[in-house]
């Protein structure tokens, strides 16, 4: 029942050697592709991390720019308010100067008549 083992002729041996070399070449290509894939995966992760960092930096810079814009507007409004206060102060100086010129030495700038001093009910309004 048993068959005798096949005889390895030089031609069969050569065919097996060629197939073995072909298989080895495919295996080496596969290993090289796996290594390339792993390298690309590592680079992809690194690039992804760099993108996250750059996004955080851009967000921070945008927040700073917005803060500076708000501060600039607030500063401009402060200057406008200060200019308005200066203008009002200038306008008040002239009537104050006129009042001080009208007052006699030793008297206050507000003069009350005797009737204003008495007022209703005998009390003064001054």
BATIVO-264906 format. One record per residue (C-alpha): chain; residue in three letters; x, y, z. Coordinates in nm, 3 decimals, always signed. Layout:
N
{'A' 'ALA' {X Y Z}},
...
//
This chain:
126
{'A' 'UNK' {+0.000 +0.000 +0.000}},
{'A' 'UNK' {+0.274 +0.242 +0.061}},
{'A' 'UNK' {+0.424 +0.430 -0.226}},
{'A' 'UNK' {+0.792 +0.483 -0.242}},
{'A' 'UNK' {+0.907 +0.842 -0.175}},
{'A' 'UNK' {+0.951 +1.054 -0.484}},
{'A' 'UNK' {+1.299 +1.074 -0.613}},
{'A' 'UNK' {+1.460 +1.422 -0.612}},
{'A' 'UNK' {+1.598 +1.467 -0.952}},
{'A' 'UNK' {+1.817 +1.766 -1.030}},
{'A' 'UNK' {+1.531 +1.919 -1.228}},
{'A' 'UNK' {+1.282 +1.886 -0.936}},
{'A' 'UNK' {+1.546 +2.017 -0.697}},
{'A' 'UNK' {+1.605 +2.319 -0.923}},
{'A' 'UNK' {+1.232 +2.392 -0.946}},
{'A' 'UNK' {+1.200 +2.374 -0.566}},
{'A' 'UNK' {+1.497 +2.606 -0.525}},
{'A' 'UNK' {+1.345 +2.859 -0.770}},
{'A' 'UNK' {+1.007 +2.848 -0.593}},
{'A' 'UNK' {+1.180 +2.889 -0.260}},
{'A' 'UNK' {+1.373 +3.194 -0.388}},
{'A' 'UNK' {+1.050 +3.340 -0.531}},
{'A' 'UNK' {+0.871 +3.287 -0.200}},
{'A' 'UNK' {+1.162 +3.442 -0.011}},
{'A' 'UNK' {+1.150 +3.747 -0.242}},
{'A' 'UNK' {+0.777 +3.792 -0.178}},
{'A' 'UNK' {+0.834 +3.754 +0.195}},
{'A' 'UNK' {+1.110 +4.019 +0.190}},
{'A' 'UNK' {+0.882 +4.256 -0.002}},
{'A' 'UNK' {+0.608 +4.200 +0.253}},
{'A' 'UNK' {+0.845 +4.269 +0.545}},
{'A' 'UNK' {+0.964 +4.587 +0.372}},
{'A' 'UNK' {+0.604 +4.699 +0.320}},
{'A' 'UNK' {+0.520 +4.633 +0.685}},
{'A' 'UNK' {+0.823 +4.837 +0.794}},
{'A' 'UNK' {+0.719 +5.121 +0.560}},
{'A' 'UNK' {+0.363 +5.105 +0.691}},
{'A' 'UNK' {+0.487 +5.124 +1.052}},
{'A' 'UNK' {+0.710 +5.419 +0.967}},
{'A' 'UNK' {+0.422 +5.597 +0.792}},
{'A' 'UNK' {+0.195 +5.530 +1.090}},
{'A' 'UNK' {+0.454 +5.680 +1.326}},
{'A' 'UNK' {+0.495 +5.985 +1.101}},
{'A' 'UNK' {+0.118 +6.022 +1.080}},
{'A' 'UNK' {+0.089 +6.021 +1.461}},
{'A' 'UNK' {+0.373 +6.274 +1.490}},
{'A' 'UNK' {+0.210 +6.500 +1.228}},
{'A' 'UNK' {-0.125 +6.469 +1.405}},
{'A' 'UNK' {+0.038 +6.578 +1.733}},
{'A' 'UNK' {+0.206 +6.867 +1.556}},
{'A' 'UNK' {-0.129 +6.972 +1.409}},
{'A' 'UNK' {-0.286 +6.968 +1.756}},
{'A' 'UNK' {-0.002 +7.181 +1.894}},
{'A' 'UNK' {-0.025 +7.427 +1.605}},
{'A' 'UNK' {-0.401 +7.450 +1.654}},
{'A' 'UNK' {-0.351 +7.529 +2.022}},
{'A' 'UNK' {-0.093 +7.795 +1.936}},
{'A' 'UNK' {-0.326 +7.949 +1.678}},
{'A' 'UNK' {-0.614 +7.953 +1.927}},
{'A' 'UNK' {-0.390 +8.121 +2.184}},
{'A' 'UNK' {-0.272 +8.380 +1.931}},
{'A' 'UNK' {-0.629 +8.449 +1.823}},
{'A' 'UNK' {-0.733 +8.501 +2.186}},
{'A' 'UNK' {-0.442 +8.739 +2.235}},
{'A' 'UNK' {-0.536 +8.931 +1.921}},
{'A' 'UNK' {-0.897 +8.957 +2.037}},
{'A' 'UNK' {-0.783 +9.072 +2.382}},
{'A' 'UNK' {-0.560 +9.335 +2.226}},
{'A' 'UNK' {-0.845 +9.456 +2.004}},
{'A' 'UNK' {-1.078 +9.484 +2.305}},
{'A' 'UNK' {-0.808 +9.665 +2.504}},
{'A' 'UNK' {-0.745 +9.903 +2.214}},
{'A' 'UNK' {-1.116 +9.987 +2.188}},
{'A' 'UNK' {-1.136 +10.038 +2.565}},
{'A' 'UNK' {-0.831 +10.264 +2.551}},
{'A' 'UNK' {-0.981 +10.468 +2.267}},
{'A' 'UNK' {-1.305 +10.506 +2.463}},
{'A' 'UNK' {-1.107 +10.612 +2.769}},
{'A' 'UNK' {-0.924 +10.878 +2.566}},
{'A' 'UNK' {-1.256 +11.006 +2.426}},
{'A' 'UNK' {-1.400 +11.023 +2.778}},
{'A' 'UNK' {-1.092 +11.204 +2.902}},
{'A' 'UNK' {-1.118 +11.454 +2.613}},
{'A' 'UNK' {-1.485 +11.513 +2.695}},
{'A' 'UNK' {-1.399 +11.570 +3.062}},
{'A' 'UNK' {-1.129 +11.817 +2.963}},
{'A' 'UNK' {-1.375 +12.000 +2.737}},
{'A' 'UNK' {-1.636 +12.019 +3.015}},
{'A' 'UNK' {-1.372 +12.132 +3.260}},
{'A' 'UNK' {-1.267 +12.408 +3.020}},
{'A' 'UNK' {-1.630 +12.514 +2.978}},
{'A' 'UNK' {-1.675 +12.530 +3.358}},
{'A' 'UNK' {-1.364 +12.741 +3.415}},
{'A' 'UNK' {-1.497 +13.044 +3.231}},
{'A' 'UNK' {-1.821 +13.080 +3.435}},
{'A' 'UNK' {-1.626 +13.013 +3.757}},
{'A' 'UNK' {-1.382 +13.289 +3.666}},
{'A' 'UNK' {-1.668 +13.528 +3.592}},
{'A' 'UNK' {-1.835 +13.443 +3.924}},
{'A' 'UNK' {-1.517 +13.499 +4.119}},
{'A' 'UNK' {-1.476 +13.839 +3.951}},
{'A' 'UNK' {-1.832 +13.934 +4.046}},
{'A' 'UNK' {-1.787 +13.843 +4.413}},
{'A' 'UNK' {-1.665 +14.109 +4.648}},
{'A' 'UNK' {-1.366 +14.034 +4.862}},
{'A' 'UNK' {-1.467 +13.833 +5.166}},
{'A' 'UNK' {-1.802 +13.720 +5.022}},
{'A' 'UNK' {-1.893 +13.382 +4.881}},
{'A' 'UNK' {-1.973 +13.343 +4.515}},
{'A' 'UNK' {-2.338 +13.281 +4.599}},
{'A' 'UNK' {-2.527 +13.583 +4.710}},
{'A' 'UNK' {-2.848 +13.550 +4.899}},
{'A' 'UNK' {-3.103 +13.827 +4.939}},
{'A' 'UNK' {-3.263 +13.875 +5.276}},
{'A' 'UNK' {-3.581 +13.714 +5.148}},
{'A' 'UNK' {-3.394 +13.405 +5.031}},
{'A' 'UNK' {-3.232 +13.381 +5.371}},
{'A' 'UNK' {-3.568 +13.397 +5.544}},
{'A' 'UNK' {-3.763 +13.192 +5.293}},
{'A' 'UNK' {-4.098 +13.035 +5.375}},
{'A' 'UNK' {-4.134 +12.940 +5.738}},
{'A' 'UNK' {-3.848 +13.165 +5.847}},
{'A' 'UNK' {-3.570 +12.929 +5.734}},
{'A' 'UNK' {-3.300 +13.026 +5.486}},
{'A' 'UNK' {-3.228 +12.847 +5.159}},
{'A' 'UNK' {-2.865 +12.948 +5.141}},
//
